[in-house]
Amino acid sequence: MTSTRTAPTPAPAADPPPALAVSHLVKSYSGRRVVDDVSFRVTRGTIFGLLGPNGAGKTTTLEMCTGLRHRESGTIDLLGLDPTALGSRDRNRVGIVAQSGSERASLTVREMVSQYAAYCEDPWDVPELLEATGLAEKAGARIASLSGGQRRRLDVATGIVSRPELLFLDEPTTGFDPAARREFWELIRELRRLGTTIVLTSHYLDEVEFLADRAAVLRAGRIVAEGTVAEIRRAHGTLSTVTWTGPDGPQARVVEDPEPLLRELLAAHRRLPDLEVRRPSLEEIYLGLVSEGPR
């Protein structure tokens, strides 16, 4: 009698390690916590947004994640390493575009990018990089002659010339007009398509909604919401406003479930032509999350 052996069921593939894992991060200035127990993870190949008003702790968080500022407590895993102990080779794996880039107004665009490329082990080909960032036609132009949007593209070019696995963008489109912002967004999405993981800070809701796969909303140094934009909307947009005009004039009531109220109103009134149910917009949800109040 021949016996058969059942092949063992293969173990499920382990999830790849995140590009960035932040756990219980704390930073204080003059006894005031500006980053207060912040934790989040960034999956490789995605865009993660840190969203919040000015002073929420976004830039300080980013600076600790990149090793530019020491943390008070907590842990940071940056591509498997501690950001405060990165060697020169490891630093080529990380790109940083700060809020204000280097001026060097007398240099040309090509000279500026070439200087940065000279410090990298395996840099992008400079003409190819200028083409990818929309600067090919400005290669010979002095930096002083560039528009704000073109300078920001140059900041990105110098930030990714080392072909980083992980790119940090700190409020990349502040001061842009709407058309320039949209053009810049397409550049960021193209970088993700090429495999770059991106962490960006912003106080523009539409920017994070358009770009980010996941986001965390910061208020006064703490994360008050995290997830996809759709998940944040579902979790924090549960209240509805029911409005109508009754015998005593215009009425409004905020409820979690509008159906019982609607049944009550329709049973009590033969006609309610002004009856309306409105759920909060994403902007209203965001403003409610970042408004100062009980934390």
MIGU-828325 format. One record per residue: residue in three letters; x negated, y negated, z negated of N, C-alpha, C in turn. Coordinates in pm, whole numbers, padded with zeros to 5 digits, always signed. Atoms other than C-alpha are relative to their C-alpha. Example, Ala and Ser with C-alpha at 12.3 -4.5 7.8 and 13.67 -1.06 7.14 Angstrom:
REM residues 2
ala-00089+00119+00000-01230+00450-00780-00090-00120+00000ser+00082+00119+00006-01367+00106-00714+00077-00109-00073
***
This chain:
REM residues 295
met-00085+00118+00000+00000+00000+00000-00089-00124+00000thr+00085+00118-00014-00148-00330+00112+00054-00114-00084ser-00043+00115+00082-00136-00616-00132-00035-00129+00073thr+00025+00132-00060-00113-00971-00017-00018-00102-00110arg+00023+00107+00096-00238-01272-00198+00057-00131+00056thr-00054+00130-00039-00057-01600-00190-00109-00106-00015ala+00103+00105+00004-00287-01883-00102+00037-00103-00105pro-00030+00100+00103-00317-02130-00389+00050-00130+00063thr-00051+00128-00047-00122-02450-00346-00105-00107-00019pro+00105+00104+00017-00367-02730-00276+00047-00109-00093ala-00031+00109+00093-00382-02996-00541+00028-00127+00079pro-00027+00125-00071-00232-03329-00437-00122-00091+00000ala+00115+00089-00011-00486-03577-00315+00011-00112-00103ala+00001+00106+00100-00588-03823-00582+00009-00136+00069asp-00008+00135-00054-00503-04186-00524-00139-00062+00002pro+00132+00065-00004-00807-04386-00413-00010-00103-00111pro+00015+00101+00106-00952-04612-00681+00037-00137+00054pro-00038+00134-00046-00824-04969-00666-00122-00084+00035ala+00109+00093-00028-01035-05245-00520-00031-00086-00122leu+00016+00084+00119-00977-05444-00839+00098+00046-00106ala-00085-00035+00113-00844-05342-01179-00035-00091-00117val+00018+00096+00109-00800-05605-01451+00084+00047-00117ser-00072-00050+00117-00703-05502-01804-00022-00091-00120his-00003+00078+00124-00612-05727-02100-00104-00113+00000leu+00098+00107-00016-00816-06021-01977+00040-00122-00083val-00025+00115+00087-00849-06314-02220-00112-00101+00019lys+00096+00109-00003-01018-06653-02190+00059-00119-00074ser-00047+00115+00078-00989-06949-02429-00095-00118+00018tyr+00078+00123+00003-01106-07311-02422+00049-00084-00117ser-00033+00083+00117-01117-07517-02743+00114+00060-00082gly-00100-00068+00081-00907-07257-02921+00132+00025+00070arg-00125-00021-00073-00635-07252-02651-00021+00106+00107arg+00012-00107-00099-00582-06937-02447+00054-00047+00135val-00043+00038-00135-00573-07023-02077+00026+00123+00086val-00033-00130-00058-00569-06656-01975+00027+00093-00117asp-00048-00063+00123-00373-06447-02221+00051+00142+00029asp-00037-00143-00012-00377-06064-02193+00053+00033+00140val-00039-00022-00139-00362-06047-01813-00051+00135+00050ser+00035-00130-00057-00359-05704-01645+00069+00016+00135phe-00060-00033-00129-00305-05604-01280-00100+00085+00079arg+00083-00084-00086-00439-05369-01010+00026-00039+00146val-00011+00035-00142-00507-05436-00642-00040+00121+00083thr+00025-00115-00085-00480-05147-00397-00086-00040+00119arg+00087+00029-00114-00743-05127-00124+00082-00021+00127gly-00065+00025-00127-00640-05270+00210+00127-00081-00008thr-00122+00078+00018-00365-05492+00068-00034-00146-00033ile+00013+00139+00044-00308-05860-00009+00078-00013-00131phe-00061+00020+00132-00237-05943-00374+00000-00148-00030gly-00011+00142+00028-00110-06286-00472+00015-00029-00147leu-00020+00056+00134-00152-06468-00802+00072-00133+00018leu-00087+00114-00026+00133-06718-00798+00031-00073-00130gly-00034+00077+00118+00193-07000-01041-00032-00147+00020pro+00026+00143-00013+00189-07377-01093-00143-00034-00039asn+00133+00046+00044-00126-07581-01149-00012+00014-00151gly+00022-00018+00143-00275-07498-01490+00051+00131-00055ala-00053-00127+00048-00122-07150-01506-00109+00100-00036gly+00110-00093+00028-00465-06981-01527-00046+00079+00121lys+00033-00076-00120-00497-06861-01166-00149-00007+00033thr+00141+00015-00039-00840-07005-01087-00093+00059-00105thr+00083-00058+00106-00986-06906-01425+00000+00152+00010thr-00008-00145-00019-00863-06549-01369-00087+00043+00116leu+00079-00036-00118-01018-06540-01024-00149-00015-00029glu+00143+00021+00029-01349-06682-01150-00055+00110-00090met+00046-00112+00083-01371-06411-01417-00010+00128+00083cys+00002-00120-00083-01289-06144-01159-00122+00004+00092thr+00115+00005-00090-01577-06261-00939-00132-00018-00074gly+00123+00014+00077-01828-06300-01223-00050-00142-00010leu+00043+00140+00008-01843-06680-01193+00025-00060-00139arg-00030+00047+00135-01706-06721-01546+00009+00121-00092his-00002-00112+00094-01754-06500-01850+00137+00011-00068arg-00128-00024+00068-01446-06342-02004-00023+00011-00150glu+00006-00011+00146-01372-06352-02375+00020+00145-00043ser-00023-00142+00025-01234-05997-02379+00076+00057+00117gly-00065-00069-00110-01082-05738-02151-00101+00064+00092thr+00089-00069-00094-01222-05528-01868+00039-00035+00143ile-00020+00024-00143-01264-05587-01495-00080+00105+00076asp+00064-00097-00089-01340-05311-01245+00009-00057+00141leu+00007+00062-00131-01450-05475-00920-00074+00095+00093leu+00060-00099-00089-01509-05209-00652-00083+00101-00078gly+00068-00098+00083-01611-04975-00932-00111-00056-00087leu+00109+00064+00072-01848-05226-01093+00053-00111-00090asp-00031+00117+00082-01845-05494-01363-00050-00123+00075pro+00043+00116-00079-01852-05834-01186-00116-00078-00060thr+00111+00075+00061-02102-05975-01438-00134+00069+00022ala+00125-00075-00018-02357-05711-01340-00024+00037+00146leu+00018-00030-00141-02348-05725-00960-00141-00035+00046gly+00126+00030-00064-02677-05697-00776+00024-00069+00133ser-00015+00074-00126-02746-05881-00451+00068+00084+00106arg-00065-00086-00099-02643-05582-00240+00149+00013-00029asp-00142-00011+00036-02317-05545-00434+00074-00130+00031arg-00067+00127-00024-02242-05916-00395+00038-00017+00147asn-00038+00006-00140-02236-05871-00018+00133+00070+00026arg-00127-00070-00016-01931-05651-00072+00119-00086-00041val-00105+00089+00052-01737-05943-00221-00012-00137+00067gly-00002+00134-00058-01637-06263-00042+00081-00094-00088ile-00068+00098+00084-01530-06580-00225+00019-00129+00080val-00030+00130-00060-01358-06886-00079+00064-00085-00110ala-00047+00082+00110-01325-07145-00354+00092-00111+00051gln-00094+00106-00039-01082-07439-00358-00067-00105+00087ser+00072+00097-00082-01345-07674-00217-00129+00063+00048gly+00117-00063-00057-01609-07546+00019-00120-00094+00003ser+00122+00079-00010-01960-07666+00081+00014-00101+00113glu-00012+00105-00101-01981-07994+00272-00107+00015+00110arg+00110-00006-00096-02323-08003+00445+00043-00059+00133ala-00066+00061-00115-02163-08245+00687-00089-00015+00122ser+00089+00024-00114-02472-08288+00904-00025+00127+00082leu+00021-00125-00072-02487-07919+01004+00111+00021+00102thr-00106-00043-00090-02300-07775+01298+00066+00125-00058val-00071-00120+00046-02048-07496+01248-00087+00123+00018arg+00084-00117-00026-02284-07244+01408-00117+00005-00098glu+00114+00003+00092-02577-07357+01188+00043+00042-00140met-00049-00033+00134-02370-07330+00872+00021+00149-00015val-00029-00144+00009-02248-06977+00942-00129+00081+00015ser+00127-00073-00018-02594-06867+01059-00083-00001-00127gln+00072+00005+00126-02747-06985+00731+00052+00105-00097tyr-00058-00101+00089-02505-06769+00534-00031+00141+00050ala+00026-00133-00056-02558-06474+00770-00143+00046-00031ala+00140-00035+00023-02934-06488+00706-00021+00067-00136tyr+00013-00060+00133-02876-06380+00344+00070+00136-00010cys-00079-00124+00004-02668-06073+00437-00076+00115+00065glu+00066-00117-00055-02790-05720+00506+00056+00039+00136asp-00065-00041-00124-02536-05644+00778+00109-00100+00035pro-00101+00104-00021-02366-05970+00873+00078+00019+00130trp-00072+00009-00126-02101-06027+01134-00090-00069+00102asp+00059+00077-00108-02236-06136+01469+00063-00140-00001val-00052+00135+00021-02204-06514+01442+00098-00042+00110pro-00099+00038-00101-02037-06581+01783+00131+00080-00014glu-00120-00082+00018-01797-06291+01719+00083-00050-00118leu-00070+00049+00119-01712-06427+01373+00069-00134+00028leu-00060+00128-00033-01651-06777+01506+00123+00019+00089glu-00116-00030-00084-01417-06631+01766+00114+00053-00085ala-00104-00061+00084-01231-06428+01502+00068-00102-00090thr-00057+00101+00090-01180-06734+01280+00049-00125+00074gly-00053+00112-00077-01074-06964+01564-00091-00120+00007leu+00095+00112+00002-01391-07174+01555-00097+00002+00117ala+00095-00014-00110-01562-07069+01878-00018-00132+00076glu+00009+00125-00074-01479-07398+02049-00066-00111-00081lys+00061+00100+00088-01619-07589+01749-00141+00040-00044ala+00129-00053+00045-01946-07395+01723-00108-00108-00006gly+00102+00103-00003-02157-07696+01816+00039-00131-00066ala-00049+00124+00063-01950-07955+01627-00058-00016-00139arg+00045+00029+00136-02079-08125+01314+00116+00022-00097ile-00103-00028+00099-01892-08024+01001+00077-00127-00036ala-00065+00127+00033-01818-08391+00933+00115-00034+00094ser-00103+00034-00098-01603-08403+01247+00120+00094-00004leu-00107-00100+00002-01378-08106+01155+00122-00053-00074ser-00123+00028+00074-01016-08137+01047+00002+00084-00127gly-00010-00078+00123-00907-08003+00707+00023+00148+00027gly-00025-00139-00032-00773-07685+00862-00121+00070+00058gln+00121-00058-00057-01091-07628+01061-00107+00022-00106arg+00097-00019+00110-01305-07678+00749+00038+00122-00083arg-00042-00117+00078-01095-07419+00568-00032+00128+00075arg+00039-00117-00080-01149-07175+00853-00152+00025-00012leu+00145-00013+00019-01523-07245+00818-00030+00060-00137asp+00018-00059+00133-01496-07168+00445+00023+00151+00005val-00029-00143-00012-01340-06833+00534-00112+00070+00078ala+00108-00061-00079-01608-06764+00798-00123+00026-00086thr+00117-00020+00085-01886-06817+00543+00031+00100-00111gly-00037-00094+00105-01690-06611+00287+00004+00144+00047ile-00011-00138-00049-01657-06306+00514-00117+00040+00090val+00110-00031-00090-01984-06322+00708-00074+00127-00042ser+00067-00121+00048-02122-06039+00490+00083+00126+00020arg-00095-00110-00019-01827-05815+00596+00045+00056-00136pro-00035-00047+00134-01692-05795+00238+00117+00097+00002glu-00113-00091+00019-01464-05517+00126+00116-00073-00068leu-00099+00072+00081-01283-05760-00107-00024-00149+00014leu+00011+00144-00021-01212-06127-00039+00092-00073-00097phe-00078+00084+00092-01097-06385-00297+00021-00137+00066leu-00037+00130-00056-00913-06695-00171+00070-00081-00108asp-00057+00083+00106-00843-06972-00422+00076-00117+00062glu-00088+00102-00055-00545-07183-00310-00049-00044+00138pro+00068+00025-00128-00661-07160+00053+00064-00106+00088thr-00063+00093-00094-00404-07391+00218+00049-00128-00067thr-00038+00126+00065-00367-07677-00031-00035-00119+00089gly+00023+00117-00083-00328-07999+00165+00022+00021+00148phe-00025-00026-00141-00247-07830+00497+00138-00050+00041asp-00133+00026-00052+00038-07946+00716+00064+00134+00036pro-00067-00130-00022+00302-07676+00793-00057+00081+00116ala+00053-00074-00114+00159-07586+01135-00136+00062-00031ala+00132-00052+00035-00196-07548+01002+00010+00114-00099arg-00018-00108+00096-00072-07334+00713+00039+00128+00070arg-00045-00119-00072+00104-07094+00951-00115+00062+00079glu+00115-00052-00073-00208-07063+01168-00096+00071-00094phe+00092-00059+00097-00419-06993+00860+00056+00133-00053trp-00061-00125+00046-00171-06730+00737-00026+00113+00098glu+00023-00105-00100-00209-06541+01065-00144+00049-00006leu+00140-00041+00016-00587-06542+01015-00014+00096-00118ile+00009-00086+00118-00546-06390+00668+00060+00138+00029arg-00061-00128-00034-00312-06120+00799-00088+00081+00095glu+00092-00069-00090-00562-06038+01073-00116+00061-00079leu+00108-00056+00083-00836-05991+00810+00047+00126-00071arg-00052-00121+00062-00614-05745+00626+00009+00113+00102arg-00011-00102-00104-00549-05562+00953-00137+00064+00029leu+00135-00051-00021-00927-05525+00988-00052+00078-00119gly+00037-00084+00113-00937-05354+00647-00046-00073-00124thr+00045+00076+00117-01029-05636+00408+00110-00005-00105thr-00091+00021+00113-00862-05633+00067-00010-00146-00042ile+00000+00145+00025-00757-05987-00026+00077-00030-00129val-00067+00055+00118-00673-06154-00357+00006-00150+00020leu-00013+00144-00020-00534-06505-00319+00080-00061-00113thr-00079+00078+00095-00411-06766-00564+00076-00106+00078ser-00080+00100-00068-00136-07005-00465+00107-00053-00093his-00119+00048+00067+00133-07231-00600+00113-00019+00101tyr-00103+00005-00104+00329-07201-00274+00075+00133+00004leu-00080-00122-00001+00611-06948-00302+00008+00061+00139asp-00015-00055-00134+00655-06914+00075-00129+00064+00049glu+00128-00057-00039+00283-06842+00117-00014+00142-00053val+00010-00133+00061+00288-06549-00124+00105+00093+00060glu-00105-00083-00059+00618-06425+00018-00040+00049+00139phe+00039-00035-00136+00474-06427+00371-00119+00095+00004leu+00127-00071-00010+00131-06280+00294-00011+00124-00089ala+00040-00098+00101+00129-06068-00020+00082+00128+00005asp-00068-00128+00017+00209-05698-00045+00057+00011-00142arg-00045+00006+00139+00235-05745-00422-00046-00134-00058ala+00034+00129+00061+00222-06050-00647+00023+00007-00150ala-00023+00021+00143+00197-06151-01011+00024-00148-00020val-00033+00139+00029+00357-06472-01137-00059-00035-00137leu+00064+00045+00123+00149-06655-01399+00069-00125-00053arg-00047+00120+00068+00285-06903-01652-00077-00015-00129ala+00076+00029+00122+00067-07060-01920-00092+00115-00038gly+00100-00102+00026-00192-06785-01882+00049+00142-00013arg-00055-00134+00014+00042-06487-01896+00077+00039+00125ile-00079-00051-00110+00196-06268-01628+00144+00017-00047val-00142-00007+00037+00574-06311-01644+00080+00082+00099ala-00066-00088-00097+00661-06103-01335-00106+00058+00090glu+00095-00064-00090+00481-05856-01110+00074+00102+00086gly-00059-00097-00092+00569-05642-00809+00002-00055+00140thr-00024+00060-00130+00666-05688-00450+00096-00117-00019val-00092+00113+00011+00862-06004-00381+00143+00050-00017ala-00135-00058+00013+01174-05788-00339+00024+00052-00141glu-00015-00051+00136+01112-05620-00677+00016-00114-00100ile-00013+00115+00090+01066-05957-00848+00139-00062+00014arg-00134+00056-00022+01388-06081-00690+00105+00085-00070arg-00099-00088+00063+01581-05774-00810-00007-00006-00152ala+00017-00006+00146+01436-05780-01161+00039-00130-00068his-00020+00128+00067+01477-06151-01228+00111-00085+00062gly-00110+00073-00062+01768-06252-01008+00134+00066-00024thr-00118-00081+00029+02041-06056-01184+00125-00083-00029leu-00116+00082+00035+02268-06348-01283+00062-00063+00124ser-00074+00063-00110+02537-06477-01046+00081-00117-00056thr-00084+00115+00036+02720-06810-01054+00131+00008+00078val-00133-00004-00061+03095-06790-00988+00061-00139-00015thr-00062+00134+00004+03260-07123-00895+00138+00009+00064trp-00135+00007-00054+03625-07202-00827+00066-00129-00047thr-00079+00117+00042+03882-07480-00852+00133+00050-00054gly-00122-00041+00065+04161-07413-01100+00088-00118-00035pro-00090+00110+00041+04443-07617-01255-00073-00112-00074asp+00075+00101+00075+04186-07797-01473-00117-00058+00079gly+00107+00054-00083+03958-07882-01181-00110+00103+00027pro+00110-00091-00033+03622-07733-01069-00051+00076-00123gln+00046-00087+00108+03502-07441-01283-00124+00078+00049ala+00118-00081-00033+03175-07243-01296-00033+00087-00120arg+00042-00089+00107+03058-06946-01493-00116+00086+00050val+00116-00083-00034+02724-06761-01493+00018+00135-00067val-00025-00134+00051+02763-06384-01529-00100+00097+00061glu+00089-00102-00053+02555-06072-01483+00070+00084+00106asp-00079-00077-00096+02829-05876-01306+00125-00081+00033pro-00114+00088-00031+03079-06096-01119+00133+00072+00022glu-00123-00070-00038+03334-05822-01040+00112-00013-00103pro-00111+00016+00096+03532-05829-01370+00061-00140+00002leu-00051+00137-00004+03561-06208-01353+00082-00023+00127leu-00073+00017-00125+03670-06196-00990+00138+00066-00008arg-00130-00068+00014+03944-05943-01068+00093-00082-00090glu-00081+00081+00092+04061-06160-01359+00054-00125+00069leu-00042+00122-00067+04073-06475-01147+00105+00027+00108leu-00093-00031-00108+04248-06312-00854+00135+00049-00053ala-00127-00043+00060+04508-06158-01085+00077-00119-00058ala-00065+00114+00065+04579-06493-01252+00043-00109+00097his-00030+00107-00094+04589-06712-00941+00035+00059+00137arg-00040-00051-00130+04769-06652-00615-00099-00041+00108arg+00095+00048-00099+04519-06861-00419-00115-00073-00070leu+00119+00071+00048+04165-06969-00495-00090-00025+00121pro+00074+00020-00125+04033-07115-00169-00147-00036-00021asp+00138+00042+00025+03715-07248-00332-00082+00106-00075leu+00070-00103+00075+03616-06920-00497-00130+00040+00073glu+00130-00031-00060+03246-06851-00440-00089+00069-00103val+00098-00068+00083+02985-06614-00580-00138-00026+00061arg+00132+00032-00051+02623-06725-00549-00109+00059-00089arg+00117-00053+00073+02310-06538-00647-00115-00098+00013pro+00109+00097-00006+01995-06735-00725-00092+00027+00119ser+00099-00014-00106+01755-06801-00439-00133+00042-00060leu+00133-00037+00048+01398-06677-00461-00070-00119-00064glu+00061+00119+00057+01288-07034-00526+00054-00027-00141glu-00059+00021+00133+01531-07064-00818-00054+00102-00100ile+00057-00104+00087+01404-06733-00960-00141-00039-00041tyr+00138+00039+00028+01045-06855-00932-00006-00118-00096leu+00000+00116+00089+01120-07191-01092+00043+00037-00141gly-00039-00047+00132+01297-07013-01376-00111+00074-00071leu+00110-00076+00060+00997-06787-01431-00112-00090-00050val+00115+00082+00036+00740-07067-01443+00036-00121-00085ser-00038+00113+00083+00944-07323-01635-00041+00028-00145glu+00044-00017+00138+00818-07381-01986+00118+00036-00088gly-00105-00046+00088+01024-07199-02245-00055+00115-00082pro+00046-00112+00078+01007-06896-02474-00072+00101+00087arg+00079-00094-00080+00742-06653-02353+00021+00141-00052
***
